[in-house]
Amino acid sequence: MSGDLLIFKDVFREFCKSQGVTPAQGAKYLEEYGFLIPESKGHYIKRKRKGMEQAYYHIKRSFIDSDIE
């Protein structure tokens, strides 16, 4: 993963809510810009891994330095 971000679904949902979008809209937007690695085509959220509390979104580290609005 080399520094990628794994964001729990509840955290992502709250962030999207603060931005006035649904998690699906936020994830689709990030995928369109190449920042989100989906579980599979059309399924943005990844299943929880062993030892994780919940499912998550896999965001590429390059998002941190991006300049998108």
All heavy atoms as a GROMACS GRO file, in nm:
protein
  570
    1MET      N    1   0.081  -0.121   0.000
    1MET     CA    2   0.000   0.000   0.000
    1MET      C    3   0.084   0.126   0.000
    1MET      O    4   0.036   0.230  -0.035
    1MET     CB    5  -0.094   0.000   0.119
    1MET     CG    6  -0.221  -0.075   0.094
    1MET     SD    7  -0.330  -0.065   0.234
    1MET     CE    8  -0.280  -0.213   0.319
    2SER      N    9   0.202   0.118   0.044
    2SER     CA   10   0.299   0.228   0.039
    2SER      C   11   0.244   0.364   0.080
    2SER      O   12   0.249   0.460   0.006
    2SER     CB   13   0.363   0.236  -0.099
    2SER     OG   14   0.268   0.269  -0.198
    3GLY      N   15   0.190   0.371   0.200
    3GLY     CA   16   0.146   0.500   0.252
    3GLY      C   17   0.006   0.541   0.213
    3GLY      O   18  -0.035   0.653   0.242
    4ASP      N   19  -0.070   0.454   0.147
    4ASP     CA   20  -0.207   0.488   0.113
    4ASP      C   21  -0.290   0.502   0.240
    4ASP      O   22  -0.252   0.456   0.347
    4ASP     CB   23  -0.269   0.380   0.023
    4ASP     CG   24  -0.216   0.383  -0.119
    4ASP    OD1   25  -0.141   0.477  -0.153
    4ASP    OD2   26  -0.249   0.292  -0.196
    5LEU      N   27  -0.406   0.565   0.227
    5LEU     CA   28  -0.495   0.589   0.339
    5LEU      C   29  -0.609   0.488   0.338
    5LEU      O   30  -0.672   0.468   0.235
    5LEU     CB   31  -0.553   0.730   0.331
    5LEU     CG   32  -0.452   0.843   0.313
    5LEU    CD1   33  -0.522   0.971   0.276
    5LEU    CD2   34  -0.371   0.861   0.438
    6LEU      N   35  -0.635   0.428   0.451
    6LEU     CA   36  -0.750   0.340   0.467
    6LEU      C   37  -0.845   0.412   0.562
    6LEU      O   38  -0.815   0.428   0.680
    6LEU     CB   39  -0.709   0.204   0.522
    6LEU     CG   40  -0.602   0.130   0.444
    6LEU    CD1   41  -0.574  -0.005   0.509
    6LEU    CD2   42  -0.642   0.110   0.299
    7ILE      N   43  -0.956   0.461   0.510
    7ILE     CA   44  -1.047   0.543   0.588
    7ILE      C   45  -1.172   0.463   0.620
    7ILE      O   46  -1.244   0.420   0.529
    7ILE     CB   47  -1.083   0.672   0.512
    7ILE    CG1   48  -0.955   0.749   0.479
    7ILE    CG2   49  -1.180   0.757   0.593
    7ILE    CD1   50  -0.976   0.870   0.393
    8PHE      N   51  -1.199   0.442   0.749
    8PHE     CA   52  -1.318   0.369   0.790
    8PHE      C   53  -1.443   0.434   0.733
    8PHE      O   54  -1.452   0.556   0.720
    8PHE     CB   55  -1.330   0.361   0.942
    8PHE     CG   56  -1.233   0.266   1.007
    8PHE    CD1   57  -1.164   0.304   1.119
    8PHE    CD2   58  -1.215   0.138   0.957
    8PHE    CE1   59  -1.076   0.215   1.182
    8PHE    CE2   60  -1.128   0.049   1.018
    8PHE     CZ   61  -1.058   0.088   1.130
    9LYS      N   62  -1.542   0.350   0.702
    9LYS     CA   63  -1.664   0.398   0.639
    9LYS      C   64  -1.735   0.506   0.720
    9LYS      O   65  -1.788   0.601   0.663
    9LYS     CB   66  -1.760   0.283   0.608
    9LYS     CG   67  -1.817   0.216   0.729
    9LYS     CD   68  -1.915   0.106   0.692
    9LYS     CE   69  -1.978   0.050   0.818
    9LYS     NZ   70  -2.082  -0.046   0.787
   10ASP      N   71  -1.737   0.494   0.853
   10ASP     CA   72  -1.804   0.596   0.935
   10ASP      C   73  -1.734   0.731   0.927
   10ASP      O   74  -1.798   0.835   0.923
   10ASP     CB   75  -1.813   0.550   1.081
   10ASP     CG   76  -1.909   0.433   1.100
   10ASP    OD1   77  -1.988   0.404   1.007
   10ASP    OD2   78  -1.905   0.371   1.208
   11VAL      N   79  -1.603   0.730   0.924
   11VAL     CA   80  -1.526   0.854   0.913
   11VAL      C   81  -1.549   0.917   0.776
   11VAL      O   82  -1.572   1.038   0.764
   11VAL     CB   83  -1.375   0.826   0.936
   11VAL    CG1   84  -1.292   0.951   0.910
   11VAL    CG2   85  -1.352   0.775   1.077
   12PHE      N   86  -1.545   0.834   0.672
   12PHE     CA   87  -1.568   0.883   0.535
   12PHE      C   88  -1.709   0.942   0.523
   12PHE      O   89  -1.728   1.047   0.463
   12PHE     CB   90  -1.546   0.770   0.434
   12PHE     CG   91  -1.544   0.815   0.292
   12PHE    CD1   92  -1.432   0.874   0.237
   12PHE    CD2   93  -1.655   0.798   0.210
   12PHE    CE1   94  -1.429   0.915   0.105
   12PHE    CE2   95  -1.654   0.839   0.077
   12PHE     CZ   96  -1.540   0.897   0.026
   13ARG      N   97  -1.807   0.873   0.582
   13ARG     CA   98  -1.946   0.921   0.576
   13ARG      C   99  -1.958   1.059   0.640
   13ARG      O  100  -2.020   1.150   0.585
   13ARG     CB  101  -2.038   0.822   0.645
   13ARG     CG  102  -2.185   0.865   0.639
   13ARG     CD  103  -2.280   0.772   0.710
   13ARG     NE  104  -2.249   0.770   0.852
   13ARG     CZ  105  -2.232   0.660   0.924
   13ARG    NH1  106  -2.241   0.542   0.867
   13ARG    NH2  107  -2.205   0.667   1.052
   14GLU      N  108  -1.897   1.076   0.757
   14GLU     CA  109  -1.904   1.206   0.825
   14GLU      C  110  -1.833   1.316   0.746
   14GLU      O  111  -1.880   1.429   0.740
   14GLU     CB  112  -1.847   1.195   0.967
   14GLU     CG  113  -1.936   1.118   1.061
   14GLU     CD  114  -2.076   1.176   1.074
   14GLU    OE1  115  -2.089   1.299   1.090
   14GLU    OE2  116  -2.172   1.098   1.067
   15PHE      N  117  -1.719   1.281   0.686
   15PHE     CA  118  -1.650   1.380   0.604
   15PHE      C  119  -1.736   1.421   0.485
   15PHE      O  120  -1.750   1.540   0.456
   15PHE     CB  121  -1.515   1.327   0.555
   15PHE     CG  122  -1.447   1.421   0.460
   15PHE    CD1  123  -1.388   1.536   0.506
   15PHE    CD2  124  -1.447   1.397   0.323
   15PHE    CE1  125  -1.328   1.627   0.419
   15PHE    CE2  126  -1.387   1.485   0.235
   15PHE     CZ  127  -1.328   1.601   0.284
   16CYS      N  128  -1.792   1.324   0.417
   16CYS     CA  129  -1.878   1.355   0.301
   16CYS      C  130  -1.997   1.440   0.344
   16CYS      O  131  -2.032   1.536   0.274
   16CYS     CB  132  -1.926   1.225   0.235
   16CYS     SG  133  -1.795   1.138   0.145
   17LYS      N  134  -2.056   1.405   0.457
   17LYS     CA  135  -2.170   1.482   0.509
   17LYS      C  136  -2.129   1.628   0.530
   17LYS      O  137  -2.204   1.720   0.496
   17LYS     CB  138  -2.217   1.420   0.641
   17LYS     CG  139  -2.339   1.483   0.700
   17LYS     CD  140  -2.380   1.409   0.826
   17LYS     CE  141  -2.496   1.476   0.894
   17LYS     NZ  142  -2.533   1.405   1.019
   18SER      N  143  -2.010   1.650   0.584
   18SER     CA  144  -1.964   1.788   0.609
   18SER      C  145  -1.939   1.864   0.478
   18SER      O  146  -1.938   1.987   0.478
   18SER     CB  147  -1.836   1.788   0.693
   18SER     OG  148  -1.723   1.748   0.617
   19GLN      N  149  -1.923   1.789   0.369
   19GLN     CA  150  -1.900   1.851   0.239
   19GLN      C  151  -2.028   1.859   0.155
   19GLN      O  152  -2.026   1.904   0.041
   19GLN     CB  153  -1.794   1.772   0.161
   19GLN     CG  154  -1.659   1.766   0.229
   19GLN     CD  155  -1.600   1.903   0.253
   19GLN    OE1  156  -1.586   1.983   0.160
   19GLN    NE2  157  -1.565   1.932   0.377
   20GLY      N  158  -2.138   1.809   0.210
   20GLY     CA  159  -2.267   1.817   0.142
   20GLY      C  160  -2.287   1.713   0.032
   20GLY      O  161  -2.366   1.737  -0.060
   21VAL      N  162  -2.218   1.601   0.042
   21VAL     CA  163  -2.234   1.494  -0.056
   21VAL      C  164  -2.255   1.362   0.018
   21VAL      O  165  -2.224   1.349   0.135
   21VAL     CB  166  -2.112   1.480  -0.151
   21VAL    CG1  167  -2.092   1.607  -0.232
   21VAL    CG2  168  -1.985   1.446  -0.074
   22THR      N  169  -2.309   1.264  -0.055
   22THR     CA  170  -2.324   1.130   0.003
   22THR      C  171  -2.190   1.057  -0.009
   22THR      O  172  -2.107   1.094  -0.093
   22THR     CB  173  -2.432   1.050  -0.071
   22THR    OG1  174  -2.385   1.023  -0.205
   22THR    CG2  175  -2.565   1.123  -0.073
   23PRO      N  176  -2.170   0.952   0.069
   23PRO     CA  177  -2.048   0.873   0.054
   23PRO      C  178  -2.031   0.818  -0.088
   23PRO      O  179  -1.920   0.815  -0.141
   23PRO     CB  180  -2.064   0.760   0.157
   23PRO     CG  181  -2.151   0.820   0.261
   23PRO     CD  182  -2.248   0.908   0.186
   24ALA      N  183  -2.140   0.777  -0.150
   24ALA     CA  184  -2.132   0.725  -0.288
   24ALA      C  185  -2.085   0.834  -0.384
   24ALA      O  186  -2.001   0.809  -0.471
   24ALA     CB  187  -2.266   0.669  -0.332
   25GLN      N  188  -2.136   0.955  -0.368
   25GLN     CA  189  -2.094   1.066  -0.454
   25GLN      C  190  -1.947   1.099  -0.432
   25GLN      O  191  -1.872   1.121  -0.527
   25GLN     CB  192  -2.180   1.191  -0.428
   25GLN     CG  193  -2.322   1.178  -0.472
   25GLN     CD  194  -2.409   1.291  -0.419
   25GLN    OE1  195  -2.391   1.339  -0.306
   25GLN    NE2  196  -2.505   1.334  -0.500
   26GLY      N  197  -1.906   1.104  -0.305
   26GLY     CA  198  -1.767   1.134  -0.273
   26GLY      C  199  -1.673   1.029  -0.327
   26GLY      O  200  -1.568   1.060  -0.385
   27ALA      N  201  -1.709   0.902  -0.310
   27ALA     CA  202  -1.625   0.792  -0.358
   27ALA      C  203  -1.616   0.791  -0.510
   27ALA      O  204  -1.509   0.772  -0.567
   27ALA     CB  205  -1.679   0.660  -0.306
   28LYS      N  206  -1.729   0.814  -0.575
   28LYS     CA  207  -1.730   0.817  -0.722
   28LYS      C  208  -1.640   0.928  -0.774
   28LYS      O  209  -1.563   0.909  -0.868
   28LYS     CB  210  -1.873   0.835  -0.773
   28LYS     CG  211  -1.884   0.831  -0.923
   28LYS     CD  212  -2.028   0.842  -0.970
   28LYS     CE  213  -2.034   0.836  -1.121
   28LYS     NZ  214  -2.171   0.848  -1.171
   29TYR      N  215  -1.648   1.043  -0.712
   29TYR     CA  216  -1.565   1.157  -0.749
   29TYR      C  217  -1.417   1.122  -0.734
   29TYR      O  218  -1.337   1.146  -0.824
   29TYR     CB  219  -1.603   1.276  -0.662
   29TYR     CG  220  -1.528   1.403  -0.691
   29TYR    CD1  221  -1.564   1.484  -0.797
   29TYR    CD2  222  -1.421   1.443  -0.611
   29TYR    CE1  223  -1.496   1.602  -0.824
   29TYR    CE2  224  -1.352   1.561  -0.637
   29TYR     CZ  225  -1.390   1.639  -0.744
   29TYR     OH  226  -1.322   1.755  -0.769
   30LEU      N  227  -1.381   1.064  -0.619
   30LEU     CA  228  -1.241   1.027  -0.596
   30LEU      C  229  -1.193   0.921  -0.695
   30LEU      O  230  -1.080   0.926  -0.741
   30LEU     CB  231  -1.222   0.978  -0.453
   30LEU     CG  232  -1.234   1.084  -0.344
   30LEU    CD1  233  -1.232   1.020  -0.207
   30LEU    CD2  234  -1.123   1.187  -0.357
   31GLU      N  235  -1.281   0.828  -0.729
   31GLU     CA  236  -1.242   0.725  -0.826
   31GLU      C  237  -1.221   0.787  -0.965
   31GLU      O  238  -1.126   0.754  -1.035
   31GLU     CB  239  -1.346   0.615  -0.834
   31GLU     CG  240  -1.302   0.504  -0.929
   31GLU     CD  241  -1.407   0.399  -0.953
   31GLU    OE1  242  -1.528   0.430  -0.953
   31GLU    OE2  243  -1.367   0.284  -0.974
   32GLU      N  244  -1.309   0.878  -1.003
   32GLU     CA  245  -1.297   0.944  -1.134
   32GLU      C  246  -1.164   1.017  -1.147
   32GLU      O  247  -1.108   1.025  -1.256
   32GLU     CB  248  -1.413   1.040  -1.156
   32GLU     CG  249  -1.544   0.970  -1.184
   32GLU     CD  250  -1.662   1.065  -1.193
   32GLU    OE1  251  -1.645   1.188  -1.177
   32GLU    OE2  252  -1.774   1.015  -1.214
   33TYR      N  253  -1.113   1.071  -1.037
   33TYR     CA  254  -0.986   1.142  -1.039
   33TYR      C  255  -0.866   1.050  -1.011
   33TYR      O  256  -0.753   1.096  -1.003
   33TYR     CB  257  -0.986   1.258  -0.939
   33TYR     CG  258  -1.056   1.380  -0.994
   33TYR    CD1  259  -1.193   1.398  -0.978
   33TYR    CD2  260  -0.986   1.477  -1.065
   33TYR    CE1  261  -1.257   1.509  -1.031
   33TYR    CE2  262  -1.049   1.588  -1.118
   33TYR     CZ  263  -1.185   1.603  -1.101
   33TYR     OH  264  -1.248   1.712  -1.154
   34GLY      N  265  -0.894   0.920  -0.995
   34GLY     CA  266  -0.787   0.823  -0.977
   34GLY      C  267  -0.731   0.814  -0.836
   34GLY      O  268  -0.622   0.761  -0.816
   35PHE      N  269  -0.806   0.863  -0.737
   35PHE     CA  270  -0.758   0.862  -0.599
   35PHE      C  271  -0.814   0.748  -0.516
   35PHE      O  272  -0.763   0.720  -0.409
   35PHE     CB  273  -0.790   0.994  -0.529
   35PHE     CG  274  -0.717   1.111  -0.587
   35PHE    CD1  275  -0.787   1.218  -0.642
   35PHE    CD2  276  -0.579   1.117  -0.588
   35PHE    CE1  277  -0.722   1.327  -0.694
   35PHE    CE2  278  -0.512   1.225  -0.641
   35PHE     CZ  279  -0.583   1.330  -0.694
   36LEU      N  280  -0.921   0.686  -0.559
   36LEU     CA  281  -0.984   0.580  -0.482
   36LEU      C  282  -0.962   0.446  -0.552
   36LEU      O  283  -0.979   0.435  -0.673
   36LEU     CB  284  -1.134   0.605  -0.468
   36LEU     CG  285  -1.207   0.501  -0.386
   36LEU    CD1  286  -1.278   0.567  -0.269
   36LEU    CD2  287  -1.305   0.424  -0.470
   37ILE      N  288  -0.924   0.346  -0.475
   37ILE     CA  289  -0.911   0.210  -0.527
   37ILE      C  290  -1.033   0.133  -0.478
   37ILE      O  291  -1.045   0.102  -0.359
   37ILE     CB  292  -0.781   0.143  -0.477
   37ILE    CG1  293  -0.661   0.225  -0.525
   37ILE    CG2  294  -0.773  -0.001  -0.525
   37ILE    CD1  295  -0.528   0.180  -0.469
   38PRO      N  296  -1.129   0.103  -0.568
   38PRO     CA  297  -1.252   0.037  -0.527
   38PRO      C  298  -1.234  -0.113  -0.502
   38PRO      O  299  -1.135  -0.172  -0.544
   38PRO     CB  300  -1.344   0.061  -0.646
   38PRO     CG  301  -1.252   0.068  -0.763
   38PRO     CD  302  -1.126   0.133  -0.711
   39GLU      N  303  -1.331  -0.171  -0.434
   39GLU     CA  304  -1.334  -0.316  -0.413
   39GLU      C  305  -1.346  -0.384  -0.549
   39GLU      O  306  -1.276  -0.479  -0.580
   39GLU     CB  307  -1.452  -0.354  -0.322
   39GLU     CG  308  -1.472  -0.501  -0.299
   39GLU     CD  309  -1.372  -0.560  -0.201
   39GLU    OE1  310  -1.311  -0.488  -0.121
   39GLU    OE2  311  -1.354  -0.682  -0.205
   40SER      N  312  -1.439  -0.332  -0.631
   40SER     CA  313  -1.460  -0.380  -0.767
   40SER      C  314  -1.538  -0.273  -0.842
   40SER      O  315  -1.579  -0.174  -0.782
   40SER     CB  316  -1.536  -0.514  -0.766
   40SER     OG  317  -1.663  -0.498  -0.706
   41LYS      N  318  -1.560  -0.290  -0.968
   41LYS     CA  319  -1.630  -0.190  -1.049
   41LYS      C  320  -1.766  -0.157  -0.987
   41LYS      O  321  -1.849  -0.244  -0.966
   41LYS     CB  322  -1.649  -0.245  -1.191
   41LYS     CG  323  -1.718  -0.152  -1.285
   41LYS     CD  324  -1.624  -0.049  -1.338
   41LYS     CE  325  -1.693   0.031  -1.447
   41LYS     NZ  326  -1.639   0.162  -1.460
   42GLY      N  327  -1.785  -0.031  -0.951
   42GLY     CA  328  -1.910   0.014  -0.893
   42GLY      C  329  -1.925  -0.010  -0.744
   42GLY      O  330  -2.023   0.031  -0.685
   43HIS      N  331  -1.830  -0.076  -0.681
   43HIS     CA  332  -1.832  -0.101  -0.537
   43HIS      C  333  -1.712  -0.031  -0.474
   43HIS      O  334  -1.602  -0.084  -0.475
   43HIS     CB  335  -1.829  -0.253  -0.508
   43HIS     CG  336  -1.949  -0.323  -0.558
   43HIS    ND1  337  -1.955  -0.383  -0.682
   43HIS    CD2  338  -2.071  -0.340  -0.503
   43HIS    CE1  339  -2.074  -0.436  -0.700
   43HIS    NE2  340  -2.147  -0.411  -0.592
   44TYR      N  341  -1.736   0.087  -0.424
   44TYR     CA  342  -1.628   0.173  -0.379
   44TYR      C  343  -1.567   0.133  -0.245
   44TYR      O  344  -1.449   0.150  -0.222
   44TYR     CB  345  -1.677   0.318  -0.370
   44TYR     CG  346  -1.735   0.368  -0.499
   44TYR    CD1  347  -1.870   0.402  -0.508
   44TYR    CD2  348  -1.658   0.378  -0.613
   44TYR    CE1  349  -1.924   0.447  -0.627
   44TYR    CE2  350  -1.711   0.423  -0.732
   44TYR     CZ  351  -1.845   0.458  -0.739
   44TYR     OH  352  -1.898   0.501  -0.856
   45ILE      N  353  -1.651   0.082  -0.156
   45ILE     CA  354  -1.604   0.049  -0.022
   45ILE      C  355  -1.543  -0.091  -0.020
   45ILE      O  356  -1.591  -0.182  -0.087
   45ILE     CB  357  -1.719   0.062   0.080
   45ILE    CG1  358  -1.667   0.061   0.222
   45ILE    CG2  359  -1.825  -0.042   0.058
   45ILE    CD1  360  -1.768   0.106   0.324
   46LYS      N  361  -1.434  -0.105   0.054
   46LYS     CA  362  -1.368  -0.236   0.064
   46LYS      C  363  -1.416  -0.308   0.189
   46LYS      O  364  -1.445  -0.246   0.290
   46LYS     CB  365  -1.216  -0.217   0.072
   46LYS     CG  366  -1.159  -0.158  -0.056
   46LYS     CD  367  -1.034  -0.228  -0.090
   46LYS     CE  368  -0.979  -0.176  -0.221
   46LYS     NZ  369  -0.888  -0.269  -0.279
   47ARG      N  370  -1.422  -0.440   0.179
   47ARG     CA  371  -1.462  -0.522   0.293
   47ARG      C  372  -1.357  -0.511   0.404
   47ARG      O  373  -1.239  -0.496   0.375
   47ARG     CB  374  -1.475  -0.667   0.252
   47ARG     CG  375  -1.586  -0.689   0.153
   47ARG     CD  376  -1.596  -0.837   0.118
   47ARG     NE  377  -1.690  -0.852   0.010
   47ARG     CZ  378  -1.658  -0.894  -0.112
   47ARG    NH1  379  -1.535  -0.929  -0.140
   47ARG    NH2  380  -1.750  -0.904  -0.204
   48LYS      N  381  -1.405  -0.520   0.527
   48LYS     CA  382  -1.310  -0.510   0.638
   48LYS      C  383  -1.212  -0.627   0.633
   48LYS      O  384  -1.245  -0.737   0.590
   48LYS     CB  385  -1.381  -0.503   0.772
   48LYS     CG  386  -1.457  -0.624   0.812
   48LYS     CD  387  -1.523  -0.599   0.946
   48LYS     CE  388  -1.602  -0.721   0.990
   48LYS     NZ  389  -1.659  -0.703   1.121
   49ARG      N  390  -1.091  -0.598   0.672
   49ARG     CA  391  -0.985  -0.699   0.678
   49ARG      C  392  -0.982  -0.760   0.817
   49ARG      O  393  -1.037  -0.704   0.911
   49ARG     CB  394  -0.850  -0.634   0.649
   49ARG     CG  395  -0.843  -0.567   0.515
   49ARG     CD  396  -0.718  -0.486   0.506
   49ARG     NE  397  -0.644  -0.528   0.389
   49ARG     CZ  398  -0.524  -0.485   0.358
   49ARG    NH1  399  -0.462  -0.400   0.436
   49ARG    NH2  400  -0.465  -0.526   0.248
   50LYS      N  401  -0.914  -0.869   0.826
   50LYS     CA  402  -0.899  -0.935   0.956
   50LYS      C  403  -0.834  -0.835   1.054
   50LYS      O  404  -0.734  -0.771   1.021
   50LYS     CB  405  -0.811  -1.058   0.942
   50LYS     CG  406  -0.801  -1.140   1.067
   50LYS     CD  407  -0.722  -1.265   1.045
   50LYS     CE  408  -0.717  -1.346   1.173
   50LYS     NZ  409  -0.648  -1.473   1.154
   51GLY      N  410  -0.895  -0.821   1.168
   51GLY     CA  411  -0.842  -0.729   1.269
   51GLY      C  412  -0.894  -0.587   1.257
   51GLY      O  413  -0.865  -0.503   1.341
   52MET      N  414  -0.970  -0.557   1.153
   52MET     CA  415  -1.027  -0.422   1.136
   52MET      C  416  -1.168  -0.420   1.192
   52MET      O  417  -1.240  -0.520   1.187
   52MET     CB  418  -1.030  -0.381   0.989
   52MET     CG  419  -0.894  -0.360   0.928
   52MET     SD  420  -0.906  -0.308   0.756
   52MET     CE  421  -0.889  -0.133   0.776
   53GLU      N  422  -1.208  -0.306   1.241
   53GLU     CA  423  -1.341  -0.292   1.300
   53GLU      C  424  -1.452  -0.282   1.197
   53GLU      O  425  -1.564  -0.320   1.224
   53GLU     CB  426  -1.345  -0.168   1.389
   53GLU     CG  427  -1.253  -0.176   1.509
   53GLU     CD  428  -1.260  -0.052   1.593
   53GLU    OE1  429  -1.357   0.024   1.583
   53GLU    OE2  430  -1.164  -0.030   1.669
   54GLN      N  431  -1.424  -0.225   1.082
   54GLN     CA  432  -1.528  -0.204   0.983
   54GLN      C  433  -1.470  -0.192   0.843
   54GLN      O  434  -1.349  -0.187   0.825
   54GLN     CB  435  -1.612  -0.081   1.017
   54GLN     CG  436  -1.531   0.047   1.032
   54GLN     CD  437  -1.616   0.164   1.072
   54GLN    OE1  438  -1.683   0.221   0.988
   54GLN    NE2  439  -1.614   0.199   1.200
   55ALA      N  440  -1.560  -0.187   0.746
   55ALA     CA  441  -1.519  -0.169   0.607
   55ALA      C  442  -1.453  -0.032   0.591
   55ALA      O  443  -1.466   0.055   0.677
   55ALA     CB  444  -1.640  -0.182   0.515
   56TYR      N  445  -1.385  -0.013   0.479
   56TYR     CA  446  -1.307   0.110   0.461
   56TYR      C  447  -1.299   0.151   0.314
   56TYR      O  448  -1.333   0.075   0.224
   56TYR     CB  449  -1.165   0.090   0.515
   56TYR     CG  450  -1.088  -0.018   0.442
   56TYR    CD1  451  -1.001   0.014   0.338
   56TYR    CD2  452  -1.102  -0.152   0.475
   56TYR    CE1  453  -0.931  -0.085   0.270
   56TYR    CE2  454  -1.033  -0.251   0.408
   56TYR     CZ  455  -0.947  -0.217   0.305
   56TYR     OH  456  -0.878  -0.314   0.237
   57TYR      N  457  -1.254   0.273   0.294
   57TYR     CA  458  -1.226   0.326   0.161
   57TYR      C  459  -1.074   0.333   0.147
   57TYR      O  460  -1.006   0.378   0.237
   57TYR     CB  461  -1.286   0.465   0.144
   57TYR     CG  462  -1.438   0.463   0.142
   57TYR    CD1  463  -1.511   0.467   0.260
   57TYR    CD2  464  -1.506   0.455   0.022
   57TYR    CE1  465  -1.649   0.464   0.259
   57TYR    CE2  466  -1.645   0.453   0.020
   57TYR     CZ  467  -1.716   0.457   0.138
   57TYR     OH  468  -1.852   0.453   0.137
   58HIS      N  469  -1.024   0.287   0.034
   58HIS     CA  470  -0.879   0.286   0.008
   58HIS      C  471  -0.847   0.407  -0.080
   58HIS      O  472  -0.879   0.409  -0.198
   58HIS     CB  473  -0.841   0.156  -0.062
   58HIS     CG  474  -0.695   0.140  -0.084
   58HIS    ND1  475  -0.639   0.019  -0.106
   58HIS    CD2  476  -0.592   0.229  -0.088
   58HIS    CE1  477  -0.508   0.033  -0.123
   58HIS    NE2  478  -0.480   0.161  -0.112
   59ILE      N  479  -0.784   0.507  -0.021
   59ILE     CA  480  -0.751   0.631  -0.090
   59ILE      C  481  -0.600   0.635  -0.115
   59ILE      O  482  -0.521   0.613  -0.023
   59ILE     CB  483  -0.791   0.755  -0.005
   59ILE    CG1  484  -0.936   0.744   0.045
   59ILE    CG2  485  -0.766   0.883  -0.082
   59ILE    CD1  486  -1.041   0.744  -0.059
   60LYS      N  487  -0.564   0.664  -0.238
   60LYS     CA  488  -0.421   0.672  -0.272
   60LYS      C  489  -0.356   0.790  -0.201
   60LYS      O  490  -0.415   0.897  -0.186
   60LYS     CB  491  -0.402   0.686  -0.423
   60LYS     CG  492  -0.440   0.564  -0.501
   60LYS     CD  493  -0.415   0.586  -0.648
   60LYS     CE  494  -0.454   0.466  -0.731
   60LYS     NZ  495  -0.433   0.491  -0.875
   61ARG      N  496  -0.233   0.771  -0.160
   61ARG     CA  497  -0.158   0.875  -0.090
   61ARG      C  498  -0.146   1.003  -0.172
   61ARG      O  499  -0.140   1.113  -0.117
   61ARG     CB  500  -0.019   0.822  -0.056
   61ARG     CG  501   0.067   0.924   0.016
   61ARG     CD  502   0.123   0.865   0.143
   61ARG     NE  503   0.204   0.959   0.216
   61ARG     CZ  504   0.158   1.031   0.317
   61ARG    NH1  505   0.034   1.020   0.354
   61ARG    NH2  506   0.237   1.113   0.382
   62SER      N  507  -0.145   0.990  -0.303
   62SER     CA  508  -0.132   1.107  -0.390
   62SER      C  509  -0.246   1.208  -0.369
   62SER      O  510  -0.233   1.326  -0.403
   62SER     CB  511  -0.125   1.065  -0.536
   62SER     OG  512  -0.240   0.990  -0.573
   63PHE      N  513  -0.356   1.164  -0.310
   63PHE     CA  514  -0.468   1.255  -0.282
   63PHE      C  515  -0.426   1.367  -0.188
   63PHE      O  516  -0.471   1.480  -0.201
   63PHE     CB  517  -0.585   1.176  -0.222
   63PHE     CG  518  -0.698   1.262  -0.176
   63PHE    CD1  519  -0.780   1.326  -0.267
   63PHE    CD2  520  -0.723   1.282  -0.041
   63PHE    CE1  521  -0.885   1.407  -0.226
   63PHE    CE2  522  -0.827   1.362   0.002
   63PHE     CZ  523  -0.908   1.424  -0.091
   64ILE      N  524  -0.337   1.337  -0.095
   64ILE     CA  525  -0.292   1.436   0.005
   64ILE      C  526  -0.234   1.561  -0.062
   64ILE      O  527  -0.258   1.672  -0.018
   64ILE     CB  528  -0.189   1.375   0.101
   64ILE    CG1  529  -0.250   1.258   0.179
   64ILE    CG2  530  -0.131   1.479   0.196
   64ILE    CD1  531  -0.364   1.295   0.270
   65ASP      N  532  -0.159   1.542  -0.168
   65ASP     CA  533  -0.093   1.654  -0.236
   65ASP      C  534  -0.173   1.709  -0.353
   65ASP      O  535  -0.125   1.795  -0.425
   65ASP     CB  536   0.044   1.610  -0.286
   65ASP     CG  537   0.135   1.570  -0.172
   65ASP    OD1  538   0.130   1.634  -0.065
   65ASP    OD2  539   0.212   1.473  -0.187
   66SER      N  540  -0.297   1.660  -0.371
   66SER     CA  541  -0.376   1.703  -0.486
   66SER      C  542  -0.435   1.842  -0.464
   66SER      O  543  -0.442   1.892  -0.352
   66SER     CB  544  -0.488   1.602  -0.513
   66SER     OG  545  -0.582   1.607  -0.408
   67ASP      N  546  -0.480   1.900  -0.573
   67ASP     CA  547  -0.538   2.033  -0.570
   67ASP      C  548  -0.672   2.028  -0.642
   67ASP      O  549  -0.692   2.097  -0.743
   67ASP     CB  550  -0.443   2.133  -0.634
   67ASP     CG  551  -0.490   2.277  -0.616
   67ASP    OD1  552  -0.566   2.304  -0.522
   67ASP    OD2  553  -0.452   2.361  -0.699
   68ILE      N  554  -0.763   1.944  -0.592
   68ILE     CA  555  -0.895   1.936  -0.652
   68ILE      C  556  -0.997   1.999  -0.557
   68ILE      O  557  -0.977   2.006  -0.438
   68ILE     CB  558  -0.937   1.791  -0.686
   68ILE    CG1  559  -0.941   1.704  -0.560
   68ILE    CG2  560  -0.844   1.732  -0.788
   68ILE    CD1  561  -0.995   1.566  -0.581
   69GLU      N  562  -1.106   2.046  -0.613
   69GLU     CA  563  -1.213   2.108  -0.531
   69GLU      C  564  -1.343   2.038  -0.556
   69GLU      O  565  -1.374   1.993  -0.657
   69GLU     CB  566  -1.225   2.255  -0.563
   69GLU     CG  567  -1.102   2.332  -0.522
   69GLU     CD  568  -1.116   2.481  -0.543
   69GLU    OE1  569  -1.230   2.530  -0.540
   69GLU    OE2  570  -1.015   2.545  -0.562
   0.00000   0.00000   0.00000
